[in-house]
């Protein structure tokens, strides 16, 4: 998965704006390249977990050939799925799962399947 600078900037900007709570949203990928970020709302309003709310129209991007990745921020913990993330994976199982550590700026991608986390390749464009 490739995250171009402009999409990465949108992720960081949203995470900073939502601090001290986790930010969340969707990343629209085509051919493994992030084309845009769709900011969501963290309905949990929590610094420790997120409940993604996003414009329902965003889901139709899959009909246009996009793969959707879920994004959220961690305020200070490493950018890897927490136990809460794994337990609440729901619809996001086996989909790209991108996490930003807001404190360090580190960005990482994962896939979560059957309670296991697997790193996903991630690079900048």
C-alpha positions in Angstrom: 0.0 0.0 0.0 1.3 3.4 -0.9 0.3 6.6 1.0 1.2 9.7 -1.0 2.3 12.8 0.9 -1.0 14.7 0.5 -3.0 11.8 1.9 -0.6 11.4 4.8 -0.9 15.1 5.5 -4.7 14.8 5.6 -4.4 11.9 8.1 -2.1 13.9 10.4 -4.2 17.0 10.1 -7.3 15.1 11.1 -5.6 13.3 14.0 -4.2 16.6 15.3 -7.7 18.2 15.1 -9.4 15.4 17.0 -6.8 15.1 19.8 -7.1 14.3 22.6 -9.4 11.7 21.1 -8.6 9.1 18.5 -9.4 10.3 14.9 -10.8 7.8 12.4 -11.9 7.7 8.8 -11.5 5.8 5.5 -8.7 5.7 3.0 -9.8 5.1 -0.6 -7.2 2.9 -2.5 -7.0 2.1 -6.1 -4.4 -0.4 -7.2 -2.9 -0.2 -3.7 -2.3 3.5 -3.9 -4.2 5.9 -1.5 -6.1 8.4 -3.6 -7.9 10.2 -0.9 -8.9 10.3 2.8 -12.5 10.5 4.0 -12.5 11.9 7.5 -15.0 10.2 9.9 -16.3 10.9 13.3 -15.2 9.0 16.4 -18.7 8.3 17.9 -16.9 7.0 21.1 -15.2 10.4 21.6 -12.4 8.5 23.3 -8.6 8.7 23.4 -8.5 4.8 23.8 -10.9 3.5 21.1 -12.9 4.5 18.1 -16.3 3.9 16.6 -16.2 5.0 13.0 -19.1 7.1 11.7 -18.7 8.2 8.1 -20.9 9.6 5.4 -22.8 6.6 4.1 -22.1 7.7 0.5 -18.4 6.7 1.2 -19.3 3.0 1.1 -20.3 3.4 -2.6 -16.7 4.0 -3.4 -16.3 0.2 -3.5 -18.8 0.1 -6.3 -16.4 2.5 -8.2 -13.5 0.1 -7.8 -11.9 1.5 -4.7 -10.7 -0.6 -1.8 -11.5 1.0 1.5 -9.0 0.9 4.4 -9.9 2.0 7.9 -7.7 4.6 9.5 -7.4 5.7 13.1 -4.8 7.4 15.3 -3.2 6.5 18.5 -2.2 9.4 20.7 1.0 8.0 22.1 1.0 4.2 21.8 2.8 2.4 18.9 0.9 2.2 15.5 -0.1 -1.4 15.9 -3.5 -2.8 16.6 -4.4 -2.8 20.3 -6.4 -5.7 21.9 -9.5 -3.5 21.7 -8.8 -3.0 17.9 -8.6 -6.8 17.4 -11.6 -7.5 19.5 -13.8 -4.9 17.7 -12.6 -5.6 14.2 -16.1 -6.4 12.8 -16.5 -5.3 9.2 -12.8 -4.5 8.9 -11.5 -8.1 9.2 -8.9 -8.8 6.5 -9.1 -5.2 5.1 -6.3 -2.7 5.3 -6.1 -1.2 8.7 -3.9 1.9 9.0 -2.8 3.4 12.3 -0.9 6.7 13.0 1.0 7.4 16.1 0.3 11.1 16.6 3.2 11.7 18.9 5.9 10.2 16.7 4.2 10.5 13.2 4.9 6.8 12.6 2.3 5.3 10.2 1.8 1.5 9.9 -0.6 -0.8 8.1 -2.0 -4.1 9.2 -4.6 -6.8 8.4 -6.5 -8.4 11.2 -7.8 -12.0 10.6 -9.2 -14.5 13.1 -7.8 -12.6 16.1 -4.3 -12.4 14.5 -2.6 -9.2 13.3 -0.3 -9.3 10.2 1.8 -6.3 9.1 0.9 -5.0 5.6 3.5 -3.4 3.4 3.3 0.4 3.5 5.4 3.0 1.7 5.3 6.7 0.9 5.0 8.1 -2.6 
